[in-house]
Every structure is written in structure tokens, then in C-alpha cells.
């Protein structure tokens, strides 16, 4: 094979790999990315984990889980 043919084949292989990688990335975004409700995700955490997200904020020790989730959403928004 000459250099032009070799370069063309490698270009098509590279484009195929990039296209497949982009398609896989789009499929994984559906499962764990933009369509997952942040509140449900935070409700699955323990109170201790939620309090660790709120380091530096006063009076979090007396809050219930729902109030902690609301505060985390407020702070990160």
C-alpha cells in the first residue's frame, strides 16, 4: 500500500473509534446523568454523608434528612 491509502484507512478507523465512543457516552448519560432526579439521589444517602456535604454550615446537626437534602440542593444550586 502506498502512503495515501494507508493514511485514508487510518483516518476512517480513527473516525469510527471516535463515533463509537461518542455514541457510548450518549447512552451512558441516559442512565446516570441528566435524567436522574438529584433529590432522589440525595435521599439515598445517609444523614452523616449529607452532613459531610454541608461542612462549614452552622446548625446542621439538628436537621432532619428532608431538611438536609433541601439545604444541600439550596447550597449547590
C-alpha positions in Angstrom: 0.0 0.0 0.0 1.1 3.5 -0.6 1.1 6.4 1.9 -2.2 7.9 0.7 -4.1 4.7 1.0 -2.6 4.0 4.4 -3.5 7.5 5.7 -7.0 7.1 4.4 -7.6 3.8 6.1 -6.2 5.1 9.4 -8.4 8.2 9.1 -11.5 6.0 8.7 -10.5 3.8 11.6 -10.0 6.9 13.8 -13.4 8.4 12.8 -15.1 5.1 13.5 -13.5 4.9 17.0 -14.5 8.5 17.8 -18.0 7.9 16.6 -18.4 4.7 18.7 -17.0 6.4 21.8 -19.4 9.4 21.4 -22.4 7.0 21.0 -21.4 5.1 24.1 -21.0 8.3 26.0 -24.5 9.4 25.0 -26.0 6.1 26.1 -24.4 6.3 29.5 -25.7 9.8 30.0 -29.2 8.5 29.8 -28.6 6.0 32.6 -26.6 8.1 35.1 -26.5 11.6 34.0 -29.0 14.3 33.2 -32.3 12.5 33.7 -31.7 11.4 37.3 -33.5 13.4 40.0 -31.0 15.0 42.3 -33.4 14.9 45.3 -33.9 11.1 44.9 -30.1 10.6 44.7 -29.5 12.6 47.9 -32.4 10.8 49.7 -30.5 7.6 49.2 -27.5 9.0 51.2 -27.3 8.7 55.0 -27.6 11.7 57.3 -23.8 11.5 58.0 -23.0 11.7 54.3 -25.4 14.7 53.8 -23.8 16.5 56.8 -20.3 15.9 55.2 -21.6 17.7 52.1 -22.6 20.7 54.3 -19.2 21.2 56.0 -18.9 24.8 57.1 -22.6 25.5 57.5 -23.9 26.0 61.0 -26.7 24.2 62.8 -26.9 21.2 60.5 -26.7 18.7 63.4 -30.4 19.3 64.4 -31.9 19.0 60.9 -33.9 16.0 59.7 -33.0 14.2 56.5 -35.5 16.1 54.3 -34.2 19.4 55.6 -30.6 18.3 55.0 -31.5 17.4 51.4 -33.3 20.7 50.9 -30.2 22.6 52.3 -27.8 20.7 50.0 -29.9 21.5 47.0 -30.1 25.1 48.0 -26.3 25.4 48.6 -25.3 23.6 45.4 -27.8 25.4 43.1 
